[in-house]
Each structure stands twice: as structure tokens, then as C-alpha cells.
Amino acid sequence: MILGVKDSFGEQSFKPNQTRGGTATSIGQTVCLSVGSDSIRNILGNQISNIIFYNIQKWAIKRSFVLSKMSNM
């Protein structure tokens, strides 16, 4: 999957008992911000679950041929 501006990855590691599950590779010039889990938890609080859920929905729509033609999230 190709991510774009404002996309994120790595949220799955915030789920209980989850570890890093993927690798990101750049196909061009990229600026990537790494933020520690303590900082993320301080900033987002209980919104982490909502963000993970939103991103899973967005990725599913982008991957689906039919849904990607119907929606632009």
C-alpha cells in the first residue's frame, strides 16, 4: 500500500500485546516523524483506539476496488 500526505503507520503497536508488524519503505524523498509511545499516549489519551479504527476503515476502502471508486476519505 502506498501512503500519502498525512497518512500514518504503526498504530497497531498501541494495541495491548501487539508488536511492530510491518516495514515502511520510501519510494521517494520522505520526511518521517517518529514519536515514542509515552508521548503519543499523553497527546491522544483514549483516542488511540478511535484512530486505529479509522485507519483500518480507510485502508480497507483504499484496498477494495469497488469501495475505492465510491468513496474519497
Secondary structure, 3 states (H helix, E strand, C coil): CCCCCCCCCCHHHHCCCCCCCCCCCCCCCCCCCCCCHHHHHHHHHHHHHHHHHHHHHHHHHHHCHHHHHHCCC
